[in-house]
Amino acid sequence: MSKSKKIGVKGNKKRREVLDFARDNNLVIHPGVGYDYYIDGFYMFGHCPCDKSRLTCPCPEAIEECKSIGHCKCRLLWRDLDTYKEMYVKGG
């Protein structure tokens, strides 16, 4: 059984939170990995999987990072699909 399946209801709530955060802030969730990888990390570590000083995921800093550099520190959230393609797929 995968970690995502073990997380259950708590994980479903976090998935909804990530989807709502992305929608409310006009952001795109990493199209290649999705969000289960990040949610698993969040529950495994108890904080942002990429920065232990960030206690929530998605974190408020993600909004400004997406605006300024095109993605959040974790690369879970992206400004838009074109930015993802340019920076991630094409290696820009």
PDB file with one MODEL, atoms N, CA, C and O in Angstrom:
MODEL        1
ATOM      1  N   MET A   1       0.848  -1.185   0.000  1.00  0.00           N
ATOM      2  CA  MET A   1       0.000   0.000   0.000  1.00  0.00           C
ATOM      3  C   MET A   1       0.889   1.243   0.000  1.00  0.00           C
ATOM      4  O   MET A   1       1.835   1.337   0.782  1.00  0.00           O
ATOM      5  N   SER A   2       0.581   2.191  -0.879  1.00  0.00           N
ATOM      6  CA  SER A   2       1.393   3.407  -0.966  1.00  0.00           C
ATOM      7  C   SER A   2       1.115   4.320   0.222  1.00  0.00           C
ATOM      8  O   SER A   2       0.088   4.200   0.890  1.00  0.00           O
ATOM      9  N   LYS A   3       2.055   5.238   0.473  1.00  0.00           N
ATOM     10  CA  LYS A   3       1.877   6.196   1.562  1.00  0.00           C
ATOM     11  C   LYS A   3       0.602   7.003   1.356  1.00  0.00           C
ATOM     12  O   LYS A   3      -0.107   7.298   2.319  1.00  0.00           O
ATOM     13  N   SER A   4       0.297   7.370   0.082  1.00  0.00           N
ATOM     14  CA  SER A   4      -0.896   8.166  -0.195  1.00  0.00           C
ATOM     15  C   SER A   4      -2.153   7.450   0.257  1.00  0.00           C
ATOM     16  O   SER A   4      -3.067   8.081   0.788  1.00  0.00           O
ATOM     17  N   LYS A   5      -2.215   6.152   0.057  1.00  0.00           N
ATOM     18  CA  LYS A   5      -3.388   5.380   0.454  1.00  0.00           C
ATOM     19  C   LYS A   5      -3.492   5.309   1.978  1.00  0.00           C
ATOM     20  O   LYS A   5      -4.600   5.275   2.512  1.00  0.00           O
ATOM     21  N   LYS A   6      -2.364   5.285   2.687  1.00  0.00           N
ATOM     22  CA  LYS A   6      -2.357   5.216   4.144  1.00  0.00           C
ATOM     23  C   LYS A   6      -2.835   6.523   4.770  1.00  0.00           C
ATOM     24  O   LYS A   6      -3.389   6.511   5.870  1.00  0.00           O
ATOM     25  N   ILE A   7      -2.634   7.628   4.101  1.00  0.00           N
ATOM     26  CA  ILE A   7      -2.975   8.941   4.657  1.00  0.00           C
ATOM     27  C   ILE A   7      -4.487   9.100   4.787  1.00  0.00           C
ATOM     28  O   ILE A   7      -4.955   9.739   5.729  1.00  0.00           O
ATOM     29  N   GLY A   8      -5.248   8.539   3.875  1.00  0.00           N
ATOM     30  CA  GLY A   8      -6.707   8.486   3.969  1.00  0.00           C
ATOM     31  C   GLY A   8      -7.395   9.831   3.978  1.00  0.00           C
ATOM     32  O   GLY A   8      -7.080  10.706   3.172  1.00  0.00           O
ATOM     33  N   VAL A   9      -8.348   9.997   4.905  1.00  0.00           N
ATOM     34  CA  VAL A   9      -9.185  11.196   4.977  1.00  0.00           C
ATOM     35  C   VAL A   9      -8.347  12.449   5.167  1.00  0.00           C
ATOM     36  O   VAL A   9      -8.619  13.475   4.544  1.00  0.00           O
ATOM     37  N   LYS A  10      -7.343  12.380   6.011  1.00  0.00           N
ATOM     38  CA  LYS A  10      -6.464  13.530   6.254  1.00  0.00           C
ATOM     39  C   LYS A  10      -5.817  13.969   4.944  1.00  0.00           C
ATOM     40  O   LYS A  10      -5.726  15.164   4.663  1.00  0.00           O
ATOM     41  N   GLY A  11      -5.370  13.005   4.145  1.00  0.00           N
ATOM     42  CA  GLY A  11      -4.761  13.308   2.854  1.00  0.00           C
ATOM     43  C   GLY A  11      -5.751  13.904   1.880  1.00  0.00           C
ATOM     44  O   GLY A  11      -5.406  14.795   1.104  1.00  0.00           O
ATOM     45  N   ASN A  12      -6.987  13.416   1.917  1.00  0.00           N
ATOM     46  CA  ASN A  12      -8.012  13.971   1.032  1.00  0.00           C
ATOM     47  C   ASN A  12      -8.287  15.428   1.363  1.00  0.00           C
ATOM     48  O   ASN A  12      -8.508  16.244   0.468  1.00  0.00           O
ATOM     49  N   LYS A  13      -8.274  15.749   2.641  1.00  0.00           N
ATOM     50  CA  LYS A  13      -8.475  17.144   3.062  1.00  0.00           C
ATOM     51  C   LYS A  13      -7.320  18.015   2.554  1.00  0.00           C
ATOM     52  O   LYS A  13      -7.542  19.127   2.073  1.00  0.00           O
ATOM     53  N   LYS A  14      -6.096  17.507   2.662  1.00  0.00           N
ATOM     54  CA  LYS A  14      -4.927  18.260   2.199  1.00  0.00           C
ATOM     55  C   LYS A  14      -4.968  18.405   0.674  1.00  0.00           C
ATOM     56  O   LYS A  14      -4.625  19.464   0.149  1.00  0.00           O
ATOM     57  N   ARG A  15      -5.377  17.368  -0.032  1.00  0.00           N
ATOM     58  CA  ARG A  15      -5.508  17.462  -1.501  1.00  0.00           C
ATOM     59  C   ARG A  15      -6.481  18.586  -1.865  1.00  0.00           C
ATOM     60  O   ARG A  15      -6.196  19.395  -2.747  1.00  0.00           O
ATOM     61  N   ARG A  16      -7.624  18.633  -1.187  1.00  0.00           N
ATOM     62  CA  ARG A  16      -8.618  19.672  -1.442  1.00  0.00           C
ATOM     63  C   ARG A  16      -8.030  21.051  -1.143  1.00  0.00           C
ATOM     64  O   ARG A  16      -8.273  22.008  -1.878  1.00  0.00           O
ATOM     65  N   GLU A  17      -7.253  21.146  -0.059  1.00  0.00           N
ATOM     66  CA  GLU A  17      -6.622  22.405   0.318  1.00  0.00           C
ATOM     67  C   GLU A  17      -5.659  22.876  -0.781  1.00  0.00           C
ATOM     68  O   GLU A  17      -5.646  24.056  -1.131  1.00  0.00           O
ATOM     69  N   VAL A  18      -4.862  21.961  -1.316  1.00  0.00           N
ATOM     70  CA  VAL A  18      -3.916  22.307  -2.378  1.00  0.00           C
ATOM     71  C   VAL A  18      -4.671  22.738  -3.634  1.00  0.00           C
ATOM     72  O   VAL A  18      -4.320  23.741  -4.255  1.00  0.00           O
ATOM     73  N   LEU A  19      -5.702  21.988  -4.007  1.00  0.00           N
ATOM     74  CA  LEU A  19      -6.495  22.344  -5.192  1.00  0.00           C
ATOM     75  C   LEU A  19      -7.149  23.715  -5.030  1.00  0.00           C
ATOM     76  O   LEU A  19      -7.122  24.531  -5.951  1.00  0.00           O
ATOM     77  N   ASP A  20      -7.737  23.968  -3.859  1.00  0.00           N
ATOM     78  CA  ASP A  20      -8.383  25.261  -3.609  1.00  0.00           C
ATOM     79  C   ASP A  20      -7.367  26.399  -3.625  1.00  0.00           C
ATOM     80  O   ASP A  20      -7.630  27.462  -4.188  1.00  0.00           O
ATOM     81  N   PHE A  21      -6.207  26.178  -3.010  1.00  0.00           N
ATOM     82  CA  PHE A  21      -5.157  27.194  -2.980  1.00  0.00           C
ATOM     83  C   PHE A  21      -4.719  27.542  -4.402  1.00  0.00           C
ATOM     84  O   PHE A  21      -4.593  28.715  -4.754  1.00  0.00           O
ATOM     85  N   ALA A  22      -4.493  26.521  -5.205  1.00  0.00           N
ATOM     86  CA  ALA A  22      -4.070  26.745  -6.591  1.00  0.00           C
ATOM     87  C   ALA A  22      -5.160  27.504  -7.355  1.00  0.00           C
ATOM     88  O   ALA A  22      -4.868  28.485  -8.039  1.00  0.00           O
ATOM     89  N   ARG A  23      -6.394  27.062  -7.243  1.00  0.00           N
ATOM     90  CA  ARG A  23      -7.508  27.720  -7.941  1.00  0.00           C
ATOM     91  C   ARG A  23      -7.675  29.161  -7.482  1.00  0.00           C
ATOM     92  O   ARG A  23      -7.798  30.067  -8.306  1.00  0.00           O
ATOM     93  N   ASP A  24      -7.680  29.377  -6.171  1.00  0.00           N
ATOM     94  CA  ASP A  24      -7.920  30.719  -5.632  1.00  0.00           C
ATOM     95  C   ASP A  24      -6.821  31.707  -5.995  1.00  0.00           C
ATOM     96  O   ASP A  24      -7.051  32.916  -6.012  1.00  0.00           O
ATOM     97  N   ASN A  25      -5.622  31.196  -6.287  1.00  0.00           N
ATOM     98  CA  ASN A  25      -4.489  32.070  -6.607  1.00  0.00           C
ATOM     99  C   ASN A  25      -4.047  31.958  -8.062  1.00  0.00           C
ATOM    100  O   ASN A  25      -2.967  32.415  -8.434  1.00  0.00           O
ATOM    101  N   ASN A  26      -4.906  31.340  -8.881  1.00  0.00           N
ATOM    102  CA  ASN A  26      -4.642  31.191 -10.317  1.00  0.00           C
ATOM    103  C   ASN A  26      -3.286  30.550 -10.591  1.00  0.00           C
ATOM    104  O   ASN A  26      -2.525  31.028 -11.433  1.00  0.00           O
ATOM    105  N   LEU A  27      -2.986  29.464  -9.873  1.00  0.00           N
ATOM    106  CA  LEU A  27      -1.722  28.757 -10.031  1.00  0.00           C
ATOM    107  C   LEU A  27      -1.984  27.374 -10.620  1.00  0.00           C
ATOM    108  O   LEU A  27      -3.110  26.878 -10.593  1.00  0.00           O
ATOM    109  N   VAL A  28      -0.941  26.769 -11.144  1.00  0.00           N
ATOM    110  CA  VAL A  28      -1.011  25.439 -11.735  1.00  0.00           C
ATOM    111  C   VAL A  28      -0.244  24.475 -10.838  1.00  0.00           C
ATOM    112  O   VAL A  28       0.860  24.785 -10.391  1.00  0.00           O
ATOM    113  N   ILE A  29      -0.825  23.311 -10.575  1.00  0.00           N
ATOM    114  CA  ILE A  29      -0.138  22.269  -9.818  1.00  0.00           C
ATOM    115  C   ILE A  29       0.808  21.540 -10.765  1.00  0.00           C
ATOM    116  O   ILE A  29       0.472  21.295 -11.923  1.00  0.00           O
ATOM    117  N   HIS A  30       1.985  21.198 -10.269  1.00  0.00           N
ATOM    118  CA  HIS A  30       3.013  20.527 -11.066  1.00  0.00           C
ATOM    119  C   HIS A  30       2.370  19.456 -11.952  1.00  0.00           C
ATOM    120  O   HIS A  30       1.877  18.452 -11.436  1.00  0.00           O
ATOM    121  N   PRO A  31       2.366  19.650 -13.265  1.00  0.00           N
ATOM    122  CA  PRO A  31       1.680  18.712 -14.151  1.00  0.00           C
ATOM    123  C   PRO A  31       2.356  17.344 -14.259  1.00  0.00           C
ATOM    124  O   PRO A  31       1.691  16.354 -14.563  1.00  0.00           O
ATOM    125  N   GLY A  32       3.647  17.274 -14.020  1.00  0.00           N
ATOM    126  CA  GLY A  32       4.355  16.011 -14.166  1.00  0.00           C
ATOM    127  C   GLY A  32       4.254  15.112 -12.955  1.00  0.00           C
ATOM    128  O   GLY A  32       4.122  13.896 -13.094  1.00  0.00           O
ATOM    129  N   VAL A  33       4.313  15.690 -11.768  1.00  0.00           N
ATOM    130  CA  VAL A  33       4.343  14.916 -10.532  1.00  0.00           C
ATOM    131  C   VAL A  33       2.979  14.905  -9.841  1.00  0.00           C
ATOM    132  O   VAL A  33       2.653  13.956  -9.127  1.00  0.00           O
ATOM    133  N   GLY A  34       2.188  15.947 -10.048  1.00  0.00           N
ATOM    134  CA  GLY A  34       0.943  16.061  -9.305  1.00  0.00           C
ATOM    135  C   GLY A  34       1.231  16.504  -7.890  1.00  0.00           C
ATOM    136  O   GLY A  34       2.278  17.094  -7.623  1.00  0.00           O
ATOM    137  N   TYR A  35       0.319  16.227  -6.985  1.00  0.00           N
ATOM    138  CA  TYR A  35       0.532  16.719  -5.628  1.00  0.00           C
ATOM    139  C   TYR A  35       0.652  15.622  -4.580  1.00  0.00           C
ATOM    140  O   TYR A  35       1.007  15.921  -3.439  1.00  0.00           O
ATOM    141  N   ASP A  36       0.377  14.384  -4.909  1.00  0.00           N
ATOM    142  CA  ASP A  36       0.507  13.316  -3.903  1.00  0.00           C
ATOM    143  C   ASP A  36       1.919  13.232  -3.342  1.00  0.00           C
ATOM    144  O   ASP A  36       2.101  13.021  -2.142  1.00  0.00           O
ATOM    145  N   TYR A  37       2.911  13.393  -4.194  1.00  0.00           N
ATOM    146  CA  TYR A  37       4.311  13.360  -3.766  1.00  0.00           C
ATOM    147  C   TYR A  37       4.566  14.407  -2.674  1.00  0.00           C
ATOM    148  O   TYR A  37       5.224  14.118  -1.674  1.00  0.00           O
ATOM    149  N   TYR A  38       4.045  15.617  -2.869  1.00  0.00           N
ATOM    150  CA  TYR A  38       4.244  16.706  -1.917  1.00  0.00           C
ATOM    151  C   TYR A  38       3.436  16.478  -0.639  1.00  0.00           C
ATOM    152  O   TYR A  38       3.912  16.750   0.463  1.00  0.00           O
ATOM    153  N   ILE A  39       2.218  15.979  -0.799  1.00  0.00           N
ATOM    154  CA  ILE A  39       1.377  15.708   0.364  1.00  0.00           C
ATOM    155  C   ILE A  39       2.003  14.612   1.225  1.00  0.00           C
ATOM    156  O   ILE A  39       2.026  14.718   2.452  1.00  0.00           O
ATOM    157  N   ASP A  40       2.505  13.572   0.587  1.00  0.00           N
ATOM    158  CA  ASP A  40       3.199  12.512   1.330  1.00  0.00           C
ATOM    159  C   ASP A  40       4.365  13.102   2.122  1.00  0.00           C
ATOM    160  O   ASP A  40       4.549  12.774   3.294  1.00  0.00           O
ATOM    161  N   GLY A  41       5.148  13.966   1.489  1.00  0.00           N
ATOM    162  CA  GLY A  41       6.280  14.608   2.155  1.00  0.00           C
ATOM    163  C   GLY A  41       5.839  15.478   3.308  1.00  0.00           C
ATOM    164  O   GLY A  41       6.469  15.484   4.366  1.00  0.00           O
ATOM    165  N   PHE A  42       4.751  16.219   3.110  1.00  0.00           N
ATOM    166  CA  PHE A  42       4.231  17.079   4.170  1.00  0.00           C
ATOM    167  C   PHE A  42       3.888  16.251   5.410  1.00  0.00           C
ATOM    168  O   PHE A  42       4.258  16.622   6.524  1.00  0.00           O
ATOM    169  N   TYR A  43       3.188  15.140   5.223  1.00  0.00           N
ATOM    170  CA  TYR A  43       2.802  14.310   6.361  1.00  0.00           C
ATOM    171  C   TYR A  43       3.986  13.530   6.931  1.00  0.00           C
ATOM    172  O   TYR A  43       4.012  13.238   8.127  1.00  0.00           O
ATOM    173  N   MET A  44       4.945  13.196   6.109  1.00  0.00           N
ATOM    174  CA  MET A  44       6.119  12.477   6.602  1.00  0.00           C
ATOM    175  C   MET A  44       6.977  13.382   7.486  1.00  0.00           C
ATOM    176  O   MET A  44       7.453  12.958   8.539  1.00  0.00           O
ATOM    177  N   PHE A  45       7.173  14.647   7.048  1.00  0.00           N
ATOM    178  CA  PHE A  45       8.063  15.562   7.760  1.00  0.00           C
ATOM    179  C   PHE A  45       7.342  16.481   8.742  1.00  0.00           C
ATOM    180  O   PHE A  45       7.958  16.983   9.682  1.00  0.00           O
ATOM    181  N   GLY A  46       6.043  16.708   8.535  1.00  0.00           N
ATOM    182  CA  GLY A  46       5.289  17.591   9.421  1.00  0.00           C
ATOM    183  C   GLY A  46       5.433  19.063   9.090  1.00  0.00           C
ATOM    184  O   GLY A  46       5.053  19.922   9.886  1.00  0.00           O
ATOM    185  N   HIS A  47       5.978  19.359   7.924  1.00  0.00           N
ATOM    186  CA  HIS A  47       6.146  20.732   7.449  1.00  0.00           C
ATOM    187  C   HIS A  47       6.312  20.677   5.937  1.00  0.00           C
ATOM    188  O   HIS A  47       6.267  19.601   5.340  1.00  0.00           O
ATOM    189  N   CYS A  48       6.500  21.815   5.335  1.00  0.00           N
ATOM    190  CA  CYS A  48       6.756  21.878   3.897  1.00  0.00           C
ATOM    191  C   CYS A  48       7.872  20.885   3.566  1.00  0.00           C
ATOM    192  O   CYS A  48       8.912  20.898   4.225  1.00  0.00           O
ATOM    193  N   PRO A  49       7.683  20.032   2.568  1.00  0.00           N
ATOM    194  CA  PRO A  49       8.709  19.035   2.266  1.00  0.00           C
ATOM    195  C   PRO A  49      10.020  19.632   1.754  1.00  0.00           C
ATOM    196  O   PRO A  49      11.036  18.939   1.712  1.00  0.00           O
ATOM    197  N   CYS A  50      10.011  20.885   1.373  1.00  0.00           N
ATOM    198  CA  CYS A  50      11.215  21.500   0.806  1.00  0.00           C
ATOM    199  C   CYS A  50      11.886  22.522   1.725  1.00  0.00           C
ATOM    200  O   CYS A  50      13.038  22.893   1.500  1.00  0.00           O
ATOM    201  N   ASP A  51      11.183  22.972   2.743  1.00  0.00           N
ATOM    202  CA  ASP A  51      11.738  23.999   3.624  1.00  0.00           C
ATOM    203  C   ASP A  51      11.139  23.826   5.020  1.00  0.00           C
ATOM    204  O   ASP A  51       9.980  24.172   5.247  1.00  0.00           O
ATOM    205  N   LYS A  52      11.924  23.294   5.947  1.00  0.00           N
ATOM    206  CA  LYS A  52      11.382  22.989   7.269  1.00  0.00           C
ATOM    207  C   LYS A  52      10.963  24.212   8.069  1.00  0.00           C
ATOM    208  O   LYS A  52      10.286  24.077   9.088  1.00  0.00           O
ATOM    209  N   SER A  53      11.354  25.404   7.627  1.00  0.00           N
ATOM    210  CA  SER A  53      10.906  26.601   8.326  1.00  0.00           C
ATOM    211  C   SER A  53       9.478  26.988   7.927  1.00  0.00           C
ATOM    212  O   SER A  53       8.857  27.830   8.575  1.00  0.00           O
ATOM    213  N   ARG A  54       8.968  26.377   6.874  1.00  0.00           N
ATOM    214  CA  ARG A  54       7.594  26.630   6.415  1.00  0.00           C
ATOM    215  C   ARG A  54       6.711  25.530   6.980  1.00  0.00           C
ATOM    216  O   ARG A  54       6.836  24.369   6.592  1.00  0.00           O
ATOM    217  N   LEU A  55       5.831  25.887   7.882  1.00  0.00           N
ATOM    218  CA  LEU A  55       5.055  24.892   8.611  1.00  0.00           C
ATOM    219  C   LEU A  55       3.794  24.440   7.892  1.00  0.00           C
ATOM    220  O   LEU A  55       3.149  23.487   8.329  1.00  0.00           O
ATOM    221  N   THR A  56       3.433  25.094   6.813  1.00  0.00           N
ATOM    222  CA  THR A  56       2.241  24.712   6.067  1.00  0.00           C
ATOM    223  C   THR A  56       2.595  24.433   4.611  1.00  0.00           C
ATOM    224  O   THR A  56       3.609  24.910   4.102  1.00  0.00           O
ATOM    225  N   CYS A  57       1.770  23.677   3.970  1.00  0.00           N
ATOM    226  CA  CYS A  57       1.908  23.411   2.542  1.00  0.00           C
ATOM    227  C   CYS A  57       0.499  23.256   1.992  1.00  0.00           C
ATOM    228  O   CYS A  57      -0.241  22.377   2.433  1.00  0.00           O
ATOM    229  N   PRO A  58       0.124  24.082   1.052  1.00  0.00           N
ATOM    230  CA  PRO A  58       0.934  25.121   0.435  1.00  0.00           C
ATOM    231  C   PRO A  58       1.119  26.300   1.381  1.00  0.00           C
ATOM    232  O   PRO A  58       0.251  26.617   2.194  1.00  0.00           O
ATOM    233  N   CYS A  59       2.259  26.928   1.252  1.00  0.00           N
ATOM    234  CA  CYS A  59       2.605  28.028   2.154  1.00  0.00           C
ATOM    235  C   CYS A  59       2.286  29.377   1.503  1.00  0.00           C
ATOM    236  O   CYS A  59       2.231  29.477   0.278  1.00  0.00           O
ATOM    237  N   PRO A  60       2.078  30.401   2.313  1.00  0.00           N
ATOM    238  CA  PRO A  60       1.767  31.727   1.785  1.00  0.00           C
ATOM    239  C   PRO A  60       2.877  32.280   0.883  1.00  0.00           C
ATOM    240  O   PRO A  60       2.598  33.044  -0.041  1.00  0.00           O
ATOM    241  N   GLU A  61       4.127  31.900   1.145  1.00  0.00           N
ATOM    242  CA  GLU A  61       5.249  32.382   0.333  1.00  0.00           C
ATOM    243  C   GLU A  61       5.141  31.925  -1.122  1.00  0.00           C
ATOM    244  O   GLU A  61       5.706  32.551  -2.019  1.00  0.00           O
ATOM    245  N   ALA A  62       4.415  30.838  -1.348  1.00  0.00           N
ATOM    246  CA  ALA A  62       4.285  30.284  -2.699  1.00  0.00           C
ATOM    247  C   ALA A  62       3.685  31.290  -3.682  1.00  0.00           C
ATOM    248  O   ALA A  62       4.064  31.314  -4.853  1.00  0.00           O
ATOM    249  N   ILE A  63       2.776  32.099  -3.224  1.00  0.00           N
ATOM    250  CA  ILE A  63       2.116  33.062  -4.120  1.00  0.00           C
ATOM    251  C   ILE A  63       3.135  34.041  -4.696  1.00  0.00           C
ATOM    252  O   ILE A  63       3.197  34.234  -5.910  1.00  0.00           O
ATOM    253  N   GLU A  64       3.925  34.651  -3.835  1.00  0.00           N
ATOM    254  CA  GLU A  64       4.923  35.626  -4.293  1.00  0.00           C
ATOM    255  C   GLU A  64       6.019  34.944  -5.118  1.00  0.00           C
ATOM    256  O   GLU A  64       6.477  35.501  -6.116  1.00  0.00           O
ATOM    257  N   GLU A  65       6.433  33.761  -4.713  1.00  0.00           N
ATOM    258  CA  GLU A  65       7.459  33.037  -5.483  1.00  0.00           C
ATOM    259  C   GLU A  65       6.967  32.728  -6.892  1.00  0.00           C
ATOM    260  O   GLU A  65       7.717  32.859  -7.860  1.00  0.00           O
ATOM    261  N   CYS A  66       5.719  32.323  -7.004  1.00  0.00           N
ATOM    262  CA  CYS A  66       5.167  32.041  -8.337  1.00  0.00           C
ATOM    263  C   CYS A  66       5.127  33.302  -9.199  1.00  0.00           C
ATOM    264  O   CYS A  66       5.405  33.254 -10.397  1.00  0.00           O
ATOM    265  N   LYS A  67       4.782  34.414  -8.585  1.00  0.00           N
ATOM    266  CA  LYS A  67       4.763  35.677  -9.330  1.00  0.00           C
ATOM    267  C   LYS A  67       6.166  36.090  -9.764  1.00  0.00           C
ATOM    268  O   LYS A  67       6.363  36.536 -10.894  1.00  0.00           O
ATOM    269  N   SER A  68       7.136  35.941  -8.868  1.00  0.00           N
ATOM    270  CA  SER A  68       8.472  36.474  -9.154  1.00  0.00           C
ATOM    271  C   SER A  68       9.366  35.519  -9.944  1.00  0.00           C
ATOM    272  O   SER A  68      10.073  35.959 -10.851  1.00  0.00           O
ATOM    273  N   ILE A  69       9.352  34.224  -9.623  1.00  0.00           N
ATOM    274  CA  ILE A  69      10.267  33.309 -10.334  1.00  0.00           C
ATOM    275  C   ILE A  69       9.543  32.244 -11.151  1.00  0.00           C
ATOM    276  O   ILE A  69      10.182  31.449 -11.841  1.00  0.00           O
ATOM    277  N   GLY A  70       8.210  32.223 -11.077  1.00  0.00           N
ATOM    278  CA  GLY A  70       7.435  31.304 -11.908  1.00  0.00           C
ATOM    279  C   GLY A  70       6.974  30.039 -11.215  1.00  0.00           C
ATOM    280  O   GLY A  70       6.126  29.320 -11.742  1.00  0.00           O
ATOM    281  N   HIS A  71       7.525  29.751 -10.028  1.00  0.00           N
ATOM    282  CA  HIS A  71       7.128  28.555  -9.277  1.00  0.00           C
ATOM    283  C   HIS A  71       7.485  28.755  -7.806  1.00  0.00           C
ATOM    284  O   HIS A  71       8.295  29.613  -7.456  1.00  0.00           O
ATOM    285  N   CYS A  72       6.862  27.944  -6.960  1.00  0.00           N
ATOM    286  CA  CYS A  72       7.226  28.008  -5.543  1.00  0.00           C
ATOM    287  C   CYS A  72       8.517  27.226  -5.329  1.00  0.00           C
ATOM    288  O   CYS A  72       8.982  26.526  -6.229  1.00  0.00           O
ATOM    289  N   LYS A  73       9.081  27.345  -4.156  1.00  0.00           N
ATOM    290  CA  LYS A  73      10.363  26.708  -3.843  1.00  0.00           C
ATOM    291  C   LYS A  73      10.334  25.206  -4.133  1.00  0.00           C
ATOM    292  O   LYS A  73      11.308  24.649  -4.639  1.00  0.00           O
ATOM    293  N   CYS A  74       9.238  24.566  -3.818  1.00  0.00           N
ATOM    294  CA  CYS A  74       9.112  23.113  -4.021  1.00  0.00           C
ATOM    295  C   CYS A  74       8.843  22.732  -5.480  1.00  0.00           C
ATOM    296  O   CYS A  74       9.034  21.586  -5.884  1.00  0.00           O
ATOM    297  N   ARG A  75       8.402  23.705  -6.244  1.00  0.00           N
ATOM    298  CA  ARG A  75       7.956  23.476  -7.622  1.00  0.00           C
ATOM    299  C   ARG A  75       6.651  22.687  -7.670  1.00  0.00           C
ATOM    300  O   ARG A  75       6.331  22.071  -8.687  1.00  0.00           O
ATOM    301  N   LEU A  76       5.912  22.706  -6.589  1.00  0.00           N
ATOM    302  CA  LEU A  76       4.567  22.127  -6.577  1.00  0.00           C
ATOM    303  C   LEU A  76       3.626  23.028  -7.362  1.00  0.00           C
ATOM    304  O   LEU A  76       2.806  22.543  -8.142  1.00  0.00           O
ATOM    305  N   LEU A  77       3.739  24.330  -7.160  1.00  0.00           N
ATOM    306  CA  LEU A  77       2.841  25.311  -7.777  1.00  0.00           C
ATOM    307  C   LEU A  77       3.603  26.158  -8.781  1.00  0.00           C
ATOM    308  O   LEU A  77       4.745  26.556  -8.552  1.00  0.00           O
ATOM    309  N   TRP A  78       2.937  26.422  -9.905  1.00  0.00           N
ATOM    310  CA  TRP A  78       3.528  27.189 -10.998  1.00  0.00           C
ATOM    311  C   TRP A  78       2.618  28.343 -11.370  1.00  0.00           C
ATOM    312  O   TRP A  78       1.399  28.270 -11.215  1.00  0.00           O
ATOM    313  N   ARG A  79       3.233  29.411 -11.865  1.00  0.00           N
ATOM    314  CA  ARG A  79       2.481  30.594 -12.288  1.00  0.00           C
ATOM    315  C   ARG A  79       1.462  30.211 -13.361  1.00  0.00           C
ATOM    316  O   ARG A  79       0.307  30.632 -13.296  1.00  0.00           O
ATOM    317  N   ASP A  80       1.880  29.419 -14.342  1.00  0.00           N
ATOM    318  CA  ASP A  80       0.998  28.960 -15.409  1.00  0.00           C
ATOM    319  C   ASP A  80       1.667  27.801 -16.143  1.00  0.00           C
ATOM    320  O   ASP A  80       2.836  27.498 -15.906  1.00  0.00           O
ATOM    321  N   LEU A  81       0.927  27.165 -17.023  1.00  0.00           N
ATOM    322  CA  LEU A  81       1.447  25.998 -17.729  1.00  0.00           C
ATOM    323  C   LEU A  81       2.592  26.365 -18.673  1.00  0.00           C
ATOM    324  O   LEU A  81       3.533  25.588 -18.833  1.00  0.00           O
ATOM    325  N   ASP A  82       2.522  27.527 -19.291  1.00  0.00           N
ATOM    326  CA  ASP A  82       3.606  27.962 -20.180  1.00  0.00           C
ATOM    327  C   ASP A  82       4.919  28.127 -19.419  1.00  0.00           C
ATOM    328  O   ASP A  82       5.980  27.768 -19.929  1.00  0.00           O
ATOM    329  N   THR A  83       4.854  28.665 -18.213  1.00  0.00           N
ATOM    330  CA  THR A  83       6.062  28.818 -17.388  1.00  0.00           C
ATOM    331  C   THR A  83       6.632  27.447 -17.054  1.00  0.00           C
ATOM    332  O   THR A  83       7.843  27.239 -17.125  1.00  0.00           O
ATOM    333  N   TYR A  84       5.763  26.519 -16.692  1.00  0.00           N
ATOM    334  CA  TYR A  84       6.208  25.158 -16.400  1.00  0.00           C
ATOM    335  C   TYR A  84       6.922  24.567 -17.624  1.00  0.00           C
ATOM    336  O   TYR A  84       8.021  24.025 -17.504  1.00  0.00           O
ATOM    337  N   LYS A  85       6.305  24.673 -18.776  1.00  0.00           N
ATOM    338  CA  LYS A  85       6.886  24.103 -20.000  1.00  0.00           C
ATOM    339  C   LYS A  85       8.238  24.747 -20.298  1.00  0.00           C
ATOM    340  O   LYS A  85       9.199  24.058 -20.640  1.00  0.00           O
ATOM    341  N   GLU A  86       8.305  26.060 -20.167  1.00  0.00           N
ATOM    342  CA  GLU A  86       9.537  26.783 -20.474  1.00  0.00           C
ATOM    343  C   GLU A  86      10.672  26.418 -19.509  1.00  0.00           C
ATOM    344  O   GLU A  86      11.803  26.180 -19.933  1.00  0.00           O
ATOM    345  N   MET A  87      10.364  26.378 -18.233  1.00  0.00           N
ATOM    346  CA  MET A  87      11.409  26.180 -17.237  1.00  0.00           C
ATOM    347  C   MET A  87      11.702  24.709 -16.935  1.00  0.00           C
ATOM    348  O   MET A  87      12.850  24.345 -16.678  1.00  0.00           O
ATOM    349  N   TYR A  88      10.693  23.885 -16.965  1.00  0.00           N
ATOM    350  CA  TYR A  88      10.857  22.507 -16.529  1.00  0.00           C
ATOM    351  C   TYR A  88      11.063  21.553 -17.698  1.00  0.00           C
ATOM    352  O   TYR A  88      11.990  20.743 -17.685  1.00  0.00           O
ATOM    353  N   VAL A  89      10.222  21.644 -18.687  1.00  0.00           N
ATOM    354  CA  VAL A  89      10.288  20.727 -19.820  1.00  0.00           C
ATOM    355  C   VAL A  89      11.454  21.079 -20.745  1.00  0.00           C
ATOM    356  O   VAL A  89      12.215  20.207 -21.163  1.00  0.00           O
ATOM    357  N   LYS A  90      11.582  22.371 -21.055  1.00  0.00           N
ATOM    358  CA  LYS A  90      12.633  22.803 -21.978  1.00  0.00           C
ATOM    359  C   LYS A  90      13.952  23.075 -21.270  1.00  0.00           C
ATOM    360  O   LYS A  90      14.980  23.267 -21.919  1.00  0.00           O
ATOM    361  N   GLY A  91      13.923  23.092 -19.944  1.00  0.00           N
ATOM    362  CA  GLY A  91      15.163  23.325 -19.185  1.00  0.00           C
ATOM    363  C   GLY A  91      15.621  24.754 -19.195  1.00  0.00           C
ATOM    364  O   GLY A  91      16.819  25.027 -19.113  1.00  0.00           O
ATOM    365  N   GLY A  92      14.680  25.680 -19.297  1.00  0.00           N
ATOM    366  CA  GLY A  92      14.999  27.102 -19.378  1.00  0.00           C
ATOM    367  C   GLY A  92      15.451  27.721 -18.119  1.00  0.00           C
ATOM    368  O   GLY A  92      15.743  28.917 -18.088  1.00  0.00           O
TER     369      GLY A  92
ENDMDL
END
